[in-house]
Amino acid sequence: MQLTERDAARLLGVTEATLQRWLRSGELAASRVNEQYRLNKIDLLEFASSRGLEISPDLLAELEQPALPSLAEAIRAGGVHHGLAGADKAATLRDLVDRLALPREADRDLVHRMLLAREALGSTGVGNGIAIPHARNPIVLHVATPAVAISYLDRPVDFEALDGKPVHTLVLLVSPSTRAHLHLLALVATALRDPGVLAALDARAGVDALLPEIERVEAAIAEKRAAARKP
């Protein structure tokens, strides 16, 4: 899951000089190994989402796995929820966790604390009124299939997003593996750059209205991957 500066720059579609500027300023998280930066794929995907950067077809291809569901299938599993309550981050995330379809043995209090701990490190608000709350490490639970829950807030809440806009929609991923989490996070980051998807979320679309937009985006991703494979 660790990337070199060169790999990270290629996957973000920027020069190494640009990447190094983000690293030096602390905008992009990284660790140091033998005086060299090493980047985590999750941090890279989060950064791309928050900056509206295009997700590289190479990165999407790396995260492919035949047994993984599509984003549309994951949203069907996670559901679309309306009327999420809470006047602040903590209360909103508590209501979100309480609504998740988790295994009976899952510790919901622990999941809530994990989400709050991640928010303390920096906002998961990615702009356009959307946040992708998650733990510092993926929420990996004993679930039968990966799920993406879309939740609309009763009223917008300040998540301290980079664009300063309050959040009206939460997108939460629950996965049975880290690879599944990365795969879906890459698809979510790509989908949240699409005007049609953003318009559907802004209109608080239900499953029937949202999924055609998601499926359209996934079809475009598949076409782009196929084109990238051609000699």
Secondary structure, 3 states (H helix, E strand, C coil): CEECHHHHHHHHCCCHHHHHHHHHHCCCCCEEECCEEEEEHHHHHHHHHHHCCCCCHHHHHHCCCCCCCCHHHHHHHHCEEEEECCCCHHHHHHHHHHHCCCCCCCCHHHHHHHHHHHHHHCCCEEECCEECCCCCCCCECCCCCCEEEEEEEEEEECCCCCCCCCEEEEEEEEECCHHHHHHHHHHHHHHCCCHHHHHHHHCCCCHHHHHHHHHHHHHHHHHHHHHHHCC
